[in-house]
Structures are given as C-alpha cells and as structure tokens.
Amino acid sequence: MSKIMLALGGNALGESAEEQKKLVGETAYSIVDLIEQGHQVVIAHGNGPQVGKIHSALELAAELENSDGMPLPECGAMSQGYIGYHLQNAIREELLNRQIKRPVSAVVTQVVVDLHDPAFKNPSKPIGRFYTEEQAKRLASEKGYEMMEDSGRGWRRIVPSPKPQKIVEKDTIKTLLDADGIVISVGGGGIPVIEEANKLTGVNAVIDKDFASSKLAQELELDYLFLLTSVECVSINFGKPNEQQLNKISLSEAIEYIRDGQFGAGSMLPKVEAAIEFVQSKPGRKAIIASIEKTKEAILGESGTTFYSDK
C-alpha cells in the first residue's frame, strides 16, 4: 500500500456549481480506483475560477452597498468549503457504490507563508473580474489594489503568490489519515496566513496548489505526489514539430529543461518545480504528472511522466 497525494487540476472541476458536481463525479471514480487498490489518499484541488467568482461577486455586492469587500483569505475559505463539499460527497457516493465504507472529510486548511517572501514585493497573480482602465485606477486609489492589464482583455487585481512554509492543520489531517480516512485539504493552495506567536492572520495572496500539495505530502511523509492535469504527460518543445513526450525525467534533466525555458510559467512550470521539490526532499519519493483519467495507469508506470532522483 502506498500513501498518495493527489493534486487535482482545473479539468477536475467546473465553472458553475452544476458543472462541478458532474465533473467531480467523474473525478471521484478515478480516485476511488486507487482507494480500492488499498492506497491511502490525500486530495488537493485548485480554486482559480471559483475563488475569482466569489471575490468578484462580493466586490460587486460591496459596491452596491457602499461597504468593504470580503478579504481574499475569506474568499479562499469559502471556495475550499463548497469545492470540498462537492468532492467529499462524490467520493463518498462512489465508495458506497463499491460497498467500501471509509470516512471522507474536507478540512479548511491554512498555510503559513513568510511575509518577507519576494512575492510580496512583486505581485503577479491576477484574480477576480476585469475592469476598465478608469475603474482600475479608481480601485488602486481608493482601496490600494495593485492592478494590471491582462492580455488585452481589461484590467485585473494582482496579488502575491508566496511559497508555502508549513501546513497549519497537518496534525488534524494526519489523525484522519491514521483513522483510515480520505482527506481533502490545501484547497486552492490553502488560505495564506502569517504566524506571529499564537496568532494566525490571513493575507491577501494566493498559494500555488501544486507547491502546497508538495509541502503537505512532505510533512505527512507520503510516498507519491500526483499532479493531475489535462494532459497525459510532460512534453518538451511543446506545440512544435519536434515535440517530444516524456515518460520519465531525472531531476538533473528536469532542472536542465527548466533552464532551457521548456515549461510555461503559468502552466507546466510550477508542476515541474513542485515535482522536483518533492522528489528531492527524501530518497525513494516519486512525483508523477498525469491526467486524472489515467491515474490508475500512471501509478503502474503505464501513463504520465515520472520524476525520479538520479543521485
């Protein structure tokens, strides 16, 4: 039996509540395949579109009511709640369909970040809805938001994306795992917080869910990190005539590919970096980038891209 961290990409979720319910039902089937094989599973998920919609809706409501908008950490917590609710119900249903009785829990998860992380001086992650240039300047002046023009589509708020330092609810998640539970955690990368003595304070930032998944997998001493996305494996020279799919990558090869600029900063690069981080953390650990539909095959080495240490 292996202990596995599954980080679900956006293709496992939907844009609307109804679409999400349908997609998580399909996702649950692949997750329960692993559970049925006897593996212990911890699940993370993205929340980009969802937290953006929550933030935008509450911003609009605040404008209508002439009140303050909802802080970003609270928006992240809301997204963890409703995505976790859909996932845990879908996994529970699939388990019972196969006559497997296992507890499933979604844990609202906080992740400590360092206020001195360089990301706080260089916000780069766009969130929420699009604004005109005039609206963006007003928000920057009135609320102190940092705004950026986004690909000719309008202006958006940008926030920092710091690296995760530690998972606050790690012990809770471990207790649930030790009780043979299936745990959904670090949704959207977790709620970013600053730790000062005994106090945790949310900050307006977002954490990459692949890095948060890698950190949690390390802290829980898991064997595998699965970074699940819409493609079956990692490729170099992507989209070119000489595109090459990779079934296995050593750490030294992966680092060299990064230096060559082979992976997109907003797509594959953070997954590859998170995979490297996990494999480097302890001998014997493996990270796999694969599609959610081929998870069972990926653990057997029949699909996906496996990262391994060459030391």
C-alpha contacts under 8 A as a table, 3 or more apart, distances in Angstrom:
res1	aa1	res2	aa2	distance
1	M	37	Q	7.99
1	M	38	G	5.68
1	M	39	H	5.05
1	M	40	Q	7.33
2	S	38	G	7.81
2	S	39	H	5.08
2	S	40	Q	6.34
2	S	222	L	7.78
2	S	223	D	6.16
2	S	224	Y	7.47
3	K	39	H	5.93
3	K	40	Q	4.75
3	K	41	V	6.13
3	K	222	L	4.98
3	K	223	D	5.25
3	K	224	Y	6.50
4	I	39	H	7.00
4	I	40	Q	6.05
4	I	41	V	4.99
4	I	42	V	6.31
4	I	217	A	7.85
4	I	222	L	5.94
4	I	223	D	6.01
4	I	224	Y	4.81
4	I	225	L	6.05
4	I	226	F	7.23
5	M	41	V	6.00
5	M	42	V	4.89
5	M	43	I	5.94
5	M	44	A	7.55
5	M	213	S	7.03
5	M	217	A	5.98
5	M	222	L	6.99
5	M	224	Y	6.14
5	M	225	L	4.83
5	M	226	F	5.91
6	L	41	V	7.10
6	L	42	V	6.12
6	L	43	I	4.76
6	L	44	A	6.03
6	L	213	S	7.82
6	L	225	L	6.32
6	L	226	F	4.84
6	L	227	L	6.29
6	L	228	L	7.05
7	A	43	I	5.96
7	A	44	A	4.58
7	A	45	H	5.55
7	A	46	G	7.82
7	A	209	K	7.33
7	A	210	D	6.52
7	A	213	S	6.32
7	A	225	L	7.71
7	A	226	F	6.05
7	A	227	L	4.95
7	A	228	L	5.84
8	L	11	N	7.85
8	L	12	A	6.14
8	L	43	I	7.32
8	L	44	A	5.98
8	L	45	H	4.59
8	L	46	G	6.44
8	L	227	L	6.64
8	L	228	L	5.13
8	L	229	T	6.78
8	L	292	I	7.50
9	G	12	A	5.87
9	G	13	L	7.64
9	G	45	H	6.36
9	G	46	G	5.82
9	G	227	L	7.47
9	G	228	L	5.55
9	G	229	T	4.79
9	G	230	S	7.35
10	G	13	L	5.42
10	G	14	G	7.41
10	G	45	H	7.80
10	G	46	G	6.03
10	G	47	N	7.62
10	G	48	G	7.88
10	G	229	T	7.16
11	N	14	G	7.21
11	N	229	T	6.61
11	N	230	S	5.98
12	A	23	L	5.95
12	A	24	V	6.13
12	A	27	T	5.96
12	A	292	I	7.34
13	L	19	E	7.65
13	L	20	Q	5.00
13	L	21	K	7.99
13	L	23	L	5.68
13	L	24	V	6.08
14	G	17	A	7.06
14	G	18	E	7.86
14	G	19	E	4.98
14	G	20	Q	3.98
14	G	21	K	7.72
14	G	23	L	6.49
15	E	19	E	6.46
15	E	20	Q	6.64
15	E	49	P	6.57
15	E	50	Q	7.01
16	S	19	E	5.21
16	S	20	Q	5.97
17	A	20	Q	5.06
17	A	21	K	6.24
18	E	21	K	5.20
18	E	22	K	6.53
19	E	22	K	5.24
19	E	23	L	6.25
20	Q	23	L	5.10
20	Q	24	V	5.94
20	Q	86	H	7.64
21	K	24	V	5.41
21	K	25	G	6.30
21	K	86	H	6.14
21	K	90	A	7.77
22	K	25	G	5.31
22	K	26	E	6.80
23	L	26	E	5.19
23	L	27	T	6.22
24	V	27	T	4.70
24	V	28	A	5.83
24	V	86	H	7.00
24	V	87	L	5.95
24	V	90	A	6.34
25	G	28	A	5.13
25	G	29	Y	6.68
25	G	87	L	7.82
25	G	90	A	5.20
25	G	91	I	7.42
25	G	94	E	7.95
26	E	29	Y	5.42
26	E	30	S	7.21
27	T	30	S	5.54
27	T	31	I	6.47
27	T	292	I	6.90
27	T	293	E	7.65
28	A	31	I	4.98
28	A	32	V	6.00
28	A	87	L	7.34
28	A	90	A	5.89
28	A	91	I	4.92
28	A	94	E	6.60
29	Y	32	V	5.31
29	Y	33	D	6.31
29	Y	91	I	7.50
29	Y	94	E	6.41
30	S	33	D	5.08
30	S	34	L	6.92
30	S	292	I	6.87
30	S	293	E	6.39
30	S	294	K	7.85
30	S	295	T	6.58
30	S	296	K	7.14
31	I	34	L	5.49
31	I	35	I	6.61
31	I	91	I	7.56
31	I	295	T	7.87
32	V	35	I	4.77
32	V	36	E	5.86
32	V	91	I	6.91
32	V	94	E	6.83
32	V	95	L	6.47
33	D	36	E	5.18
33	D	37	Q	6.46
33	D	296	K	6.80
34	L	37	Q	5.13
34	L	38	G	6.77
34	L	39	H	5.79
34	L	41	V	7.84
34	L	295	T	7.98
34	L	296	K	6.44
35	I	38	G	5.17
35	I	39	H	5.05
35	I	40	Q	6.44
35	I	41	V	6.93
36	E	39	H	7.34
36	E	100	I	7.88
40	Q	177	L	7.47
40	Q	180	D	7.53
40	Q	182	I	7.20
41	V	182	I	5.79
41	V	183	V	7.04
42	V	182	I	6.08
42	V	183	V	4.99
42	V	184	I	5.99
42	V	185	S	7.28
43	I	182	I	7.86
43	I	183	V	6.13
43	I	184	I	4.61
43	I	185	S	6.14
44	A	184	I	5.79
44	A	185	S	5.28
44	A	186	V	5.58
44	A	187	G	5.37
44	A	188	G	7.56
44	A	189	G	7.81
44	A	209	K	7.32
44	A	213	S	6.49
45	H	185	S	7.81
45	H	186	V	7.31
45	H	187	G	4.97
45	H	188	G	5.79
45	H	189	G	7.67
45	H	209	K	6.90
46	G	187	G	6.08
46	G	188	G	4.31
46	G	189	G	7.01
46	G	209	K	6.07
47	N	50	Q	5.20
47	N	51	V	5.69
47	N	76	G	7.92
47	N	79	S	6.59
47	N	80	Q	7.62
47	N	83	I	7.99
47	N	187	G	6.82
47	N	188	G	4.57
48	G	51	V	5.61
48	G	52	G	6.10
48	G	127	I	7.82
48	G	188	G	7.00
49	P	52	G	5.12
49	P	53	K	6.20
50	Q	53	K	5.21
50	Q	54	I	6.29
50	Q	79	S	6.24
51	V	54	I	5.03
51	V	55	H	5.99
51	V	75	C	6.05
51	V	76	G	5.89
51	V	78	M	7.84
51	V	79	S	5.63
51	V	128	G	7.68
52	G	55	H	5.15
52	G	56	S	6.04
52	G	127	I	5.50
52	G	128	G	4.15
52	G	129	R	7.00
53	K	56	S	5.06
53	K	57	A	5.97
53	K	128	G	6.30
53	K	129	R	7.52
54	I	57	A	5.23
54	I	58	L	6.19
54	I	75	C	6.20
54	I	78	M	7.91
54	I	79	S	7.55
55	H	58	L	5.34
55	H	59	E	6.05
55	H	70	M	7.09
55	H	72	L	6.99
55	H	75	C	6.02
55	H	128	G	5.88
56	S	59	E	4.99
56	S	60	L	6.21
56	S	128	G	5.16
56	S	129	R	5.64
57	A	60	L	5.20
57	A	61	A	6.26
58	L	61	A	4.91
58	L	62	A	6.03
58	L	69	G	6.03
58	L	70	M	6.20
59	E	62	A	5.06
59	E	63	E	6.27
59	E	69	G	5.11
59	E	70	M	7.10
60	L	63	E	5.10
60	L	64	L	6.35
61	A	64	L	5.16
61	A	65	E	6.18
61	A	69	G	7.73
62	A	65	E	5.07
62	A	66	N	5.56
62	A	67	S	4.82
62	A	68	D	5.70
62	A	69	G	5.14
63	E	66	N	4.93
63	E	67	S	6.54
63	E	69	G	7.91
64	L	67	S	7.91
70	M	74	E	6.70
70	M	75	C	6.80
71	P	74	E	5.60
71	P	75	C	6.56
71	P	204	N	6.98
72	L	75	C	4.93
72	L	76	G	6.22
72	L	203	V	7.47
72	L	204	N	5.32
72	L	205	A	7.13
73	P	76	G	5.05
73	P	77	A	6.31
73	P	191	I	5.66
73	P	192	P	6.79
73	P	202	G	5.56
73	P	203	V	6.32
73	P	204	N	6.25
73	P	205	A	7.56
74	E	77	A	4.98
74	E	78	M	6.28
75	C	78	M	5.10
75	C	79	S	6.35
76	G	79	S	5.13
76	G	80	Q	6.24
76	G	188	G	7.22
76	G	190	G	7.56
76	G	191	I	6.04
77	A	80	Q	5.09
77	A	81	G	6.26
77	A	108	V	6.61
77	A	191	I	6.54
78	M	81	G	5.10
78	M	82	Y	6.49
79	S	82	Y	5.48
79	S	83	I	5.97
79	S	187	G	7.87
79	S	188	G	7.95
80	Q	83	I	5.44
80	Q	84	G	5.65
80	Q	108	V	6.23
80	Q	187	G	5.28
80	Q	188	G	7.09
81	G	84	G	5.24
81	G	85	Y	6.03
81	G	106	A	7.63
81	G	108	V	6.80
82	Y	85	Y	4.93
82	Y	86	H	6.37
83	I	86	H	5.23
83	I	87	L	6.18
84	G	87	L	5.03
84	G	88	Q	5.89
84	G	106	A	5.24
84	G	107	V	7.85
84	G	184	I	6.53
84	G	187	G	7.75
85	Y	88	Q	5.46
85	Y	89	N	6.23
85	Y	106	A	7.01
86	H	89	N	5.42
86	H	90	A	6.17
87	L	90	A	5.16
87	L	91	I	6.09
87	L	184	I	7.89
88	Q	91	I	5.20
88	Q	92	R	5.95
88	Q	104	V	5.79
88	Q	105	S	6.28
88	Q	106	A	6.56
88	Q	184	I	7.43
89	N	92	R	5.06
89	N	93	E	6.08
90	A	93	E	5.21
90	A	94	E	6.30
91	I	94	E	5.16
91	I	95	L	6.10
91	I	104	V	7.43
92	R	95	L	5.12
92	R	96	L	6.23
92	R	102	R	7.77
92	R	103	P	7.65
92	R	104	V	6.44
93	E	96	L	5.22
93	E	97	N	6.11
94	E	97	N	4.95
94	E	98	R	6.48
95	L	98	R	5.27
95	L	99	Q	6.23
95	L	100	I	4.95
95	L	101	K	6.63
95	L	102	R	7.39
96	L	99	Q	4.60
96	L	100	I	5.36
96	L	101	K	6.41
97	N	100	I	7.56
102	R	180	D	6.92
102	R	181	G	6.01
102	R	182	I	7.23
103	P	180	D	7.43
103	P	181	G	4.91
103	P	182	I	6.25
104	V	181	G	5.79
104	V	182	I	4.74
104	V	183	V	5.97
104	V	184	I	7.83
105	S	181	G	7.38
105	S	182	I	6.38
105	S	183	V	5.09
105	S	184	I	6.14
106	A	183	V	5.88
106	A	184	I	4.49
106	A	185	S	6.09
107	V	169	E	8.00
107	V	173	I	7.54
107	V	183	V	7.19
107	V	184	I	6.11
107	V	185	S	5.25
107	V	186	V	7.85
108	V	185	S	6.61
108	V	186	V	7.35
108	V	187	G	7.63
108	V	190	G	7.87
109	T	167	I	7.41
109	T	168	V	6.96
109	T	169	E	5.99
109	T	185	S	5.94
109	T	186	V	5.18
109	T	187	G	7.10
109	T	190	G	5.33
109	T	191	I	6.29
110	Q	167	I	6.32
110	Q	168	V	5.47
110	Q	169	E	6.74
110	Q	186	V	7.21
110	Q	190	G	5.17
110	Q	191	I	4.50
110	Q	192	P	6.06
110	Q	193	V	6.53
111	V	164	P	6.21
111	V	165	Q	7.08
111	V	166	K	5.83
111	V	167	I	4.68
111	V	168	V	5.71
111	V	186	V	7.68
111	V	189	G	7.80
111	V	190	G	5.42
111	V	191	I	5.70
111	V	192	P	5.07
111	V	193	V	5.95
111	V	212	A	7.84
112	V	164	P	6.13
112	V	165	Q	5.42
112	V	166	K	5.34
112	V	167	I	6.37
112	V	168	V	6.80
112	V	192	P	5.89
112	V	193	V	4.92
112	V	194	I	5.62
112	V	195	E	6.44
113	V	117	D	7.66
113	V	162	P	6.47
113	V	163	K	6.44
113	V	164	P	5.26
113	V	165	Q	5.32
113	V	166	K	7.50
113	V	192	P	6.15
113	V	193	V	5.99
113	V	194	I	5.80
113	V	195	E	7.95
114	D	117	D	5.28
114	D	162	P	7.42
114	D	163	K	7.82
114	D	164	P	7.95
114	D	165	Q	7.03
114	D	194	I	6.67
115	L	120	F	7.05
115	L	194	I	6.78
116	H	120	F	7.14
117	D	120	F	5.98
117	D	121	K	7.92
117	D	162	P	6.02
117	D	163	K	7.44
118	P	121	K	5.51
118	P	122	N	6.58
118	P	162	P	7.52
119	A	122	N	4.91
119	A	123	P	5.81
119	A	124	S	7.77
119	A	160	P	5.15
119	A	161	S	5.74
119	A	162	P	5.23
120	F	123	P	5.91
120	F	159	V	7.94
120	F	160	P	5.11
120	F	161	S	7.46
120	F	162	P	7.01
121	K	160	P	7.66
122	N	160	P	6.57
123	P	146	E	7.83
123	P	158	I	5.90
123	P	159	V	4.72
123	P	160	P	3.95
123	P	161	S	6.85
124	S	158	I	5.69
124	S	159	V	6.00
124	S	160	P	5.87
124	S	161	S	7.03
125	K	158	I	5.06
125	K	159	V	5.25
125	K	160	P	6.16
125	K	161	S	6.38
125	K	206	V	7.58
126	P	148	M	7.80
126	P	150	D	7.95
126	P	156	R	5.99
126	P	157	R	5.63
126	P	158	I	4.25
126	P	159	V	6.51
127	I	156	R	6.51
127	I	157	R	5.75
127	I	158	I	6.07
127	I	159	V	7.42
128	G	156	R	6.70
128	G	157	R	6.81
129	R	156	R	6.28
130	F	153	R	7.21
130	F	154	G	5.25
130	F	155	W	5.24
130	F	156	R	5.10
131	Y	134	E	7.89
131	Y	135	Q	5.75
131	Y	136	A	5.85
131	Y	154	G	5.55
131	Y	155	W	4.85
131	Y	156	R	6.19
132	T	135	Q	5.17
132	T	136	A	6.10
132	T	154	G	5.77
132	T	155	W	5.98
133	E	136	A	5.00
133	E	137	K	6.21
133	E	154	G	7.18
133	E	155	W	6.19
134	E	137	K	5.27
134	E	138	R	6.34
135	Q	138	R	5.08
135	Q	139	L	6.24
136	A	139	L	5.16
136	A	140	A	6.14
136	A	147	M	6.22
136	A	155	W	6.20
136	A	156	R	7.28
136	A	157	R	7.95
137	K	140	A	5.04
137	K	141	S	6.14
137	K	147	M	7.76
138	R	141	S	5.09
138	R	142	E	5.92
139	L	142	E	5.15
139	L	143	K	5.35
139	L	144	G	6.72
139	L	145	Y	6.07
140	A	143	K	5.67
140	A	144	G	4.62
140	A	145	Y	4.52
140	A	146	E	5.95
140	A	147	M	6.71
141	S	144	G	5.66
141	S	145	Y	7.61
145	Y	157	R	6.37
145	Y	158	I	7.65
146	E	157	R	5.76
146	E	158	I	5.70
146	E	159	V	7.24
147	M	155	W	6.38
147	M	156	R	5.47
147	M	157	R	4.44
147	M	158	I	5.65
148	M	155	W	5.35
148	M	156	R	5.53
148	M	157	R	6.39
148	M	158	I	6.55
149	E	152	G	6.74
149	E	153	R	7.50
149	E	154	G	5.63
149	E	155	W	4.24
149	E	156	R	6.38
150	D	153	R	5.76
150	D	154	G	5.75
150	D	155	W	5.73
150	D	156	R	6.59
151	S	154	G	7.43
159	V	204	N	6.67
159	V	205	A	5.29
159	V	206	V	7.09
160	P	204	N	7.49
160	P	205	A	4.91
160	P	206	V	6.50
161	S	205	A	5.71
161	S	206	V	5.00
161	S	207	I	5.21
161	S	208	D	6.89
162	P	205	A	7.32
162	P	206	V	7.18
162	P	207	I	5.97
163	K	207	I	6.52
163	K	208	D	7.57
163	K	211	F	7.06
163	K	212	A	7.85
164	P	167	I	7.75
164	P	192	P	8.00
164	P	207	I	6.83
164	P	211	F	6.87
164	P	212	A	5.83
164	P	215	K	7.03
165	Q	215	K	7.64
166	K	215	K	6.95
166	K	216	L	7.63
167	I	170	K	5.40
167	I	215	K	7.56
167	I	216	L	6.39
167	I	219	E	7.97
168	V	171	D	7.92
169	E	172	T	5.30
169	E	173	I	6.29
170	K	173	I	5.16
170	K	174	K	6.14
170	K	216	L	7.28
170	K	219	E	7.32
170	K	220	L	7.30
171	D	174	K	5.00
171	D	175	T	6.13
172	T	175	T	5.17
172	T	176	L	6.40
173	I	176	L	5.22
173	I	177	L	6.23
173	I	183	V	6.73
173	I	185	S	7.82
174	K	177	L	4.97
174	K	178	D	6.03
174	K	220	L	6.70
175	T	178	D	5.10
175	T	179	A	6.33
176	L	179	A	5.09
176	L	180	D	6.72
176	L	181	G	5.22
176	L	182	I	7.39
176	L	183	V	7.03
177	L	180	D	5.14
177	L	181	G	4.86
177	L	182	I	6.48
177	L	183	V	6.99
178	D	181	G	7.10
184	I	187	G	7.44
185	S	190	G	7.66
186	V	189	G	5.04
186	V	190	G	4.21
186	V	191	I	7.71
186	V	209	K	7.13
186	V	212	A	6.62
186	V	213	S	6.89
186	V	216	L	7.99
187	G	190	G	5.27
187	G	209	K	7.09
188	G	191	I	7.81
188	G	206	V	7.83
188	G	207	I	7.12
188	G	208	D	7.12
188	G	209	K	5.31
189	G	206	V	7.13
189	G	207	I	4.78
189	G	208	D	5.17
189	G	209	K	3.60
189	G	210	D	7.11
189	G	211	F	7.39
189	G	212	A	5.12
189	G	213	S	7.19
190	G	206	V	7.95
190	G	207	I	6.64
190	G	209	K	7.33
190	G	212	A	7.09
191	I	202	G	7.06
191	I	206	V	7.45
191	I	207	I	7.72
192	P	202	G	5.81
192	P	203	V	5.92
192	P	204	N	7.67
192	P	205	A	6.47
192	P	206	V	6.58
192	P	207	I	6.75
193	V	200	L	5.87
193	V	201	T	5.11
193	V	202	G	4.23
193	V	203	V	5.64
194	I	200	L	5.63
194	I	201	T	5.22
194	I	202	G	6.42
194	I	203	V	7.02
195	E	198	N	7.10
195	E	199	K	5.86
195	E	200	L	4.77
195	E	201	T	6.68
196	E	199	K	5.22
196	E	200	L	6.45
207	I	211	F	7.61
207	I	212	A	6.98
208	D	211	F	5.54
208	D	212	A	6.35
208	D	270	P	7.76
209	K	212	A	4.95
209	K	213	S	5.90
210	D	213	S	5.03
210	D	214	S	6.19
210	D	227	L	6.91
210	D	270	P	6.86
210	D	271	K	5.92
210	D	274	A	5.93
211	F	214	S	5.05
211	F	215	K	6.20
211	F	270	P	7.38
211	F	271	K	7.73
211	F	273	E	7.99
211	F	274	A	5.14
212	A	215	K	5.04
212	A	216	L	6.17
213	S	216	L	5.17
213	S	217	A	6.02
213	S	225	L	7.73
214	S	217	A	5.12
214	S	218	Q	6.21
214	S	225	L	6.75
214	S	274	A	5.92
214	S	275	A	7.23
214	S	277	E	7.15
214	S	278	F	5.58
215	K	218	Q	5.18
215	K	219	E	6.26
215	K	278	F	7.54
216	L	219	E	5.03
216	L	220	L	6.08
217	A	220	L	5.24
217	A	221	E	6.07
217	A	222	L	5.19
217	A	223	D	7.89
217	A	224	Y	7.81
217	A	225	L	6.78
217	A	278	F	7.70
218	Q	221	E	5.10
218	Q	222	L	6.33
218	Q	278	F	6.67
218	Q	281	S	7.10
219	E	222	L	7.88
222	L	225	L	7.67
222	L	285	R	7.99
223	D	284	G	7.65
223	D	285	R	5.37
223	D	286	K	6.76
224	Y	285	R	6.13
224	Y	286	K	5.21
224	Y	287	A	5.65
224	Y	288	I	7.54
225	L	275	A	7.27
225	L	278	F	7.31
225	L	286	K	6.57
225	L	287	A	4.61
225	L	288	I	6.25
226	F	287	A	5.88
226	F	288	I	4.89
226	F	289	I	5.92
226	F	290	A	7.24
227	L	271	K	6.71
227	L	275	A	7.91
227	L	287	A	7.58
227	L	288	I	6.17
227	L	289	I	4.76
227	L	290	A	6.49
228	L	289	I	5.83
228	L	290	A	5.11
228	L	291	S	5.12
228	L	292	I	5.37
228	L	295	T	7.98
229	T	232	E	7.64
229	T	289	I	7.31
229	T	290	A	6.18
229	T	291	S	5.01
229	T	292	I	6.47
230	S	290	A	7.86
230	S	291	S	5.45
230	S	292	I	7.41
231	V	234	V	7.58
231	V	290	A	6.50
231	V	291	S	5.39
232	E	289	I	7.65
232	E	290	A	4.82
232	E	291	S	4.71
232	E	294	K	7.37
232	E	303	S	6.75
232	E	304	G	5.25
232	E	305	T	7.91
233	C	245	Q	6.54
233	C	246	L	6.58
233	C	247	N	6.91
233	C	289	I	6.09
233	C	290	A	5.26
233	C	291	S	7.32
233	C	303	S	7.22
233	C	304	G	4.35
233	C	305	T	5.04
234	V	245	Q	5.96
234	V	246	L	5.67
234	V	247	N	7.65
234	V	268	M	7.83
234	V	289	I	6.93
234	V	290	A	7.93
234	V	304	G	7.37
234	V	305	T	5.92
235	S	238	F	5.72
235	S	243	E	6.61
235	S	244	Q	5.37
235	S	245	Q	4.27
235	S	246	L	5.70
236	I	243	E	5.82
236	I	244	Q	5.39
236	I	245	Q	6.61
236	I	246	L	7.60
236	I	257	Y	7.82
236	I	262	Q	5.79
236	I	263	F	7.53
237	N	240	K	5.63
237	N	242	N	6.30
237	N	243	E	4.58
237	N	244	Q	6.55
237	N	262	Q	6.46
238	F	243	E	5.15
238	F	244	Q	7.39
238	F	262	Q	7.72
239	G	243	E	6.21
240	K	243	E	5.22
246	L	249	I	6.89
246	L	305	T	5.97
247	N	303	S	7.26
247	N	304	G	6.14
247	N	305	T	4.40
247	N	306	T	6.25
248	K	305	T	5.21
248	K	306	T	4.69
248	K	307	F	5.96
248	K	308	Y	7.57
249	I	253	E	6.10
249	I	254	A	6.13
249	I	305	T	7.05
249	I	306	T	6.19
249	I	307	F	4.93
249	I	308	Y	6.48
250	S	253	E	5.20
250	S	254	A	6.20
250	S	307	F	5.68
250	S	308	Y	5.02
250	S	309	S	5.66
250	S	310	D	5.63
251	L	254	A	5.05
251	L	255	I	6.17
251	L	276	I	6.25
251	L	279	V	7.96
251	L	280	Q	8.00
251	L	307	F	6.64
251	L	308	Y	6.17
251	L	309	S	5.48
251	L	310	D	6.40
252	S	255	I	5.22
252	S	256	E	6.25
252	S	310	D	7.13
253	E	256	E	5.09
253	E	257	Y	6.20
254	A	257	Y	5.09
254	A	258	I	6.30
254	A	272	V	7.41
254	A	276	I	7.61
255	I	258	I	5.12
255	I	259	R	6.37
256	E	259	R	5.05
256	E	260	D	6.31
257	Y	260	D	4.99
257	Y	261	G	6.43
257	Y	262	Q	5.49
257	Y	263	F	7.61
258	I	261	G	5.10
258	I	262	Q	5.79
258	I	263	F	6.43
258	I	269	L	7.53
259	R	262	Q	7.70
261	G	264	G	7.52
263	F	267	S	7.46
263	F	268	M	5.40
263	F	269	L	4.85
264	G	267	S	5.24
264	G	268	M	5.45
264	G	269	L	5.39
265	A	268	M	6.75
265	A	269	L	5.09
265	A	270	P	6.84
266	G	269	L	6.90
266	G	270	P	7.44
267	S	270	P	6.87
267	S	271	K	7.61
268	M	271	K	5.34
268	M	272	V	6.28
269	L	272	V	5.19
269	L	273	E	6.14
270	P	273	E	5.01
270	P	274	A	5.97
271	K	274	A	5.11
271	K	275	A	6.10
271	K	289	I	7.56
272	V	275	A	5.03
272	V	276	I	6.21
273	E	276	I	5.11
273	E	277	E	6.19
274	A	277	E	5.07
274	A	278	F	6.29
275	A	278	F	5.30
275	A	279	V	6.28
275	A	286	K	7.97
275	A	287	A	5.19
275	A	288	I	7.24
275	A	307	F	6.79
276	I	279	V	5.30
276	I	280	Q	6.02
276	I	287	A	7.67
276	I	307	F	7.18
277	E	280	Q	5.28
277	E	281	S	6.25
278	F	281	S	5.23
278	F	282	K	7.59
278	F	285	R	7.10
278	F	286	K	7.46
278	F	287	A	6.86
279	V	282	K	6.39
279	V	283	P	7.26
279	V	284	G	7.59
279	V	285	R	5.12
279	V	286	K	5.48
279	V	287	A	6.34
279	V	307	F	7.15
279	V	308	Y	6.40
279	V	309	S	6.46
280	Q	283	P	7.23
280	Q	285	R	7.89
280	Q	309	S	6.97
281	S	285	R	7.80
282	K	285	R	6.13
283	P	309	S	7.56
284	G	309	S	7.87
285	R	308	Y	7.47
286	K	306	T	6.86
286	K	307	F	5.91
286	K	308	Y	5.66
287	A	306	T	5.86
287	A	307	F	5.22
287	A	308	Y	7.21
288	I	298	A	7.42
288	I	304	G	6.45
288	I	305	T	5.43
288	I	306	T	4.47
288	I	307	F	6.13
289	I	304	G	5.59
289	I	305	T	5.24
289	I	306	T	6.71
290	A	294	K	6.82
290	A	295	T	6.75
290	A	298	A	6.67
290	A	303	S	6.89
290	A	304	G	4.15
290	A	305	T	6.38
291	S	294	K	5.41
291	S	295	T	6.49
291	S	304	G	7.01
292	I	295	T	5.36
293	E	296	K	8.00
294	K	297	E	5.27
294	K	298	A	5.99
294	K	303	S	6.52
294	K	304	G	7.66
295	T	298	A	4.95
295	T	299	I	6.44
295	T	303	S	7.85
296	K	299	I	5.60
296	K	300	L	6.90
297	E	300	L	5.22
297	E	301	G	6.40
297	E	302	E	5.02
297	E	303	S	5.49
298	A	301	G	4.94
298	A	302	E	5.38
298	A	303	S	4.39
298	A	304	G	5.34
298	A	305	T	7.92
299	I	302	E	7.48
299	I	303	S	7.91
300	L	303	S	7.75
301	G	304	G	7.30
301	G	306	T	7.59
